[in-house]
Amino acid sequence: MKYRLLGRTGLYVSELCLGTMTYGSDGFWKVMGGLEQEAVDAQVKYAFDQGINFIDTANVYSLGQSELRVGAAIKRLGLPRDELVIATKATGIMQEGTPNGRGQSRYHLMHAVDASLKRLQLDHIDLYQLHGFDPLTPLEESLSALNDLVRSGKVRTIGLCNFAAWQIMKALSISERRGWARFESVQAYYTIAGRDLEREVLPLIRDQQLGLMVWSPLAGGFLSGKFPREGQGPEGSRRSSFDFPVIDKARAFDCIDAMRPMADRRGVSVAQVALAWLLAQPAVTSVIIGARTEAQLRDNVAATRVSLEAEELQLLDRVSALPREYPGWMLELQGGYRATPPERP
């Protein structure tokens, strides 16, 4: 396992992060995995034993059950707190019918942090993230509250998820102007089958020296290589009942066709090659892996041992390339911007 600095901070996190959206079985979230405490303990132990020091959860995952199970696992296993980096999030609806039980108001964030700390059985959160953009709360209010949480010691570092580039830059500008703690990481969807992040957000991440945490690196299981071009996917697969996240399936199948020979030559899964491509991207700090079974978790962790050749990376870059769009192609012609990464040596 390799470790990488999270943005401009001095915090080292493992190149793989244990995702916990599969933990708990409340309502809608059961389709994600529905894992109970015994299975959670086994996953957390295996991940830690493999060198993963980074765990990502959210208050909304199974309406708090995921945080409860993560906290219980850390205690039951006796894991050293000073060797773990725990990340969670707030924004989503935690109390139906309660007008202030959601969003990014000072009121909600202050309550949400205390509730997360209680569920996780921790005295501080290493990385606290806004779980999307709240169009109703002024950014100044949210950022002021987050700054106060950092100053209080309840939160060490702040990050964001699923913002547009202009929203990220606006937030960074406000924090700089006010002298507040700024966002140090971005959690975003990015896969070889979905490289939209490269249009606007990835150049911003590089320019502002932000850490990048990747969610759904296998496109909701699509890049497992188990889905045929025609017909249904494997029985019981998450994508069969919840077709998310959005991908260009024709391009995704082309990527799988290119990755399969690479996987076969190495005797590994297509999923491992897809993860290895992400781990080879310079802007990526940590790839979040969430698994429904121990076998899936072990297969994903093994991707850290897969090293792709330069010509293989070039081929995968070509087959997965995004269609050219304005203003990217104009900026590229002017020599000041690349819509896609430079050609690999």
NORRA-V331978 format. One record per helix or strand. SS is the DSSP state (H for helix, E for strand). FROM is the first residue (numbers start at 1). TO is the last residue. If there is no record, write none. Layout:
SS,FROM,TO / SS,FROM,TO
This chain:
E,3,5 / E,12,14 / E,16,19 / E,23,23 / H,27,32 / E,35,35 / H,37,49 / E,54,56 / H,61,77 / H,81,83 / E,85,90 / H,106,120 / E,125,130 / H,139,152 / E,155,161 / H,165,178 / E,183,189 / E,191,191 / E,194,194 / H,196,198 / H,201,208 / E,211,215 / H,222,224 / H,238,241 / H,249,266 / H,270,279 / E,286,289 / H,294,305 / H,310,319 / H,328,333
